[in-house]
């Protein structure tokens, strides 16, 4: 599959909450990234960068309560 045939990465209103927390770790994140483009995710420690990536690649279930200790 060439870059011109590749589908974009679409994230639409992604939210994530750890079950043991009241606040959302990620709230309503949306973006579309075309094939061949680069996205920089930057922020302070603990702001949800890794959690966002884990949701995108399927290691966490977005828009759902989650308890990492189960």
C-alpha positions in Angstrom: 0.0 0.0 0.0 1.5 3.3 -1.0 1.3 6.5 1.1 -1.4 7.9 -1.2 -3.5 4.8 -0.6 -3.1 4.8 3.2 -6.0 5.9 5.3 -5.6 8.8 7.8 -5.4 8.2 11.5 -8.7 9.7 12.9 -9.3 10.2 16.6 -12.7 11.5 17.4 -13.8 12.7 20.8 -11.5 10.2 22.6 -11.9 10.3 26.4 -10.4 8.0 29.0 -10.8 7.7 32.8 -9.0 5.4 35.2 -11.6 3.7 37.4 -10.0 4.9 40.6 -10.1 8.6 39.6 -13.0 11.0 39.4 -11.4 13.2 36.7 -10.8 12.2 33.1 -7.2 11.5 32.1 -8.0 12.5 28.6 -11.0 14.5 27.6 -12.6 14.8 24.1 -9.4 14.6 22.0 -10.0 14.8 18.3 -7.6 15.0 15.3 -7.0 13.6 11.8 -3.4 12.8 10.7 -2.9 12.1 7.0 -0.5 9.4 5.9 3.1 10.5 5.8 2.5 13.3 8.3 4.1 13.6 11.7 2.4 14.5 15.0 4.2 15.8 18.0 2.6 15.1 21.4 4.1 17.3 24.1 3.1 18.2 27.6 3.9 18.1 31.3 4.6 14.9 33.1 1.3 13.1 33.9 -0.8 15.0 31.5 -1.9 11.9 29.5 0.5 11.7 26.6 1.3 8.0 27.1 -2.3 7.2 27.9 -3.4 8.8 24.6 -0.9 6.7 22.6 -2.0 3.5 24.5 -5.6 4.3 23.5 -4.7 4.9 19.9 -2.8 1.6 19.5 -5.4 -0.4 21.4 -3.6 -1.1 24.6 -6.3 0.7 26.6 -10.0 1.1 25.9 -10.9 4.7 25.3 -14.2 6.2 26.4 -14.4 3.5 29.2 -13.6 3.2 32.9 -10.3 1.3 33.4 -8.6 -0.2 36.4 -4.9 -1.0 35.6 -4.6 -3.1 38.8 -7.1 -5.8 37.6 
